[in-house]
Amino acid sequence: MEFKTNAIMLRAIDYKENDKILTLFTPTRGKVVTGIRGVKKPKAKLAFCAQPFAFCEYVLAEKNGRYTVTSAYLHDGFYGLRTDITRYYAACAALEICNALLMEEESAEGTFISCVETLKALSMTDDDCAEILLTFSLRALFEAGYPVNLDGCGICGSGVSETPYFDFELGTFTCSNCMQGERASRSTYELLRKCEGLEYDENKCLDGTKRALRLIKVYLSEKTEEDYPCFGEFLRLYE
Ligand SMILES: [Zn+2]
């Protein structure tokens, strides 16, 4: 049986002499693991679809519950990412997040669309790459059932103060009266509101970017028990 699907190539592992095992991100079935034959040979026709970030329509043949790529049509390779190491790592971090949060056989259309938009924005615009990655992280966390509450204190409902806290368990900021969680900064809160498309205080989100990245990275690790090496590398590179 064959099935045709759009997908983003998340991860490729070498297998045997010339083959690879790919983890694809599909909108309707979440992660799909598939083999691809002969793709390491010098003249392999399908080499393009085993590259990181490849956004293709894949045709997969199924036999005994295993998939093999039989053909692919490239929508976009996001080659612009290869010219800027910082943006490249931001894109790798986005794929890393997908790989950690997605399940097999579970549709994830919202995250899929958002992931394609994120790769486009990182490769084709000059928009701030940290904000692009944060916007995507918030969306993917929300879709996976780990939303970050950015609507004031998650305990008492009042606005967050100048020195808020963040409760990693609940995924919410808390105010200086409730003081639940770990110390966070107002700039982190404001910057995340900006990335979420909410009203924010421009003057108070200065210097919030790296803090917000750190907070989201820790939150991701706590929810998924995964390390995020590319996210870490991006944090190191981003100025
Ligand atoms: Zn409170």
Boltz pocket constraint, residues with backbone or C-beta under 6 A from the ligand:
constraints:
  - pocket:
      binder: B
      contacts: [[A, 153], [A, 154], [A, 155], [A, 156], [A, 157], [A, 158], [A, 174], [A, 175], [A, 176], [A, 177], [A, 178], [A, 179]]
      max_distance: 6.0
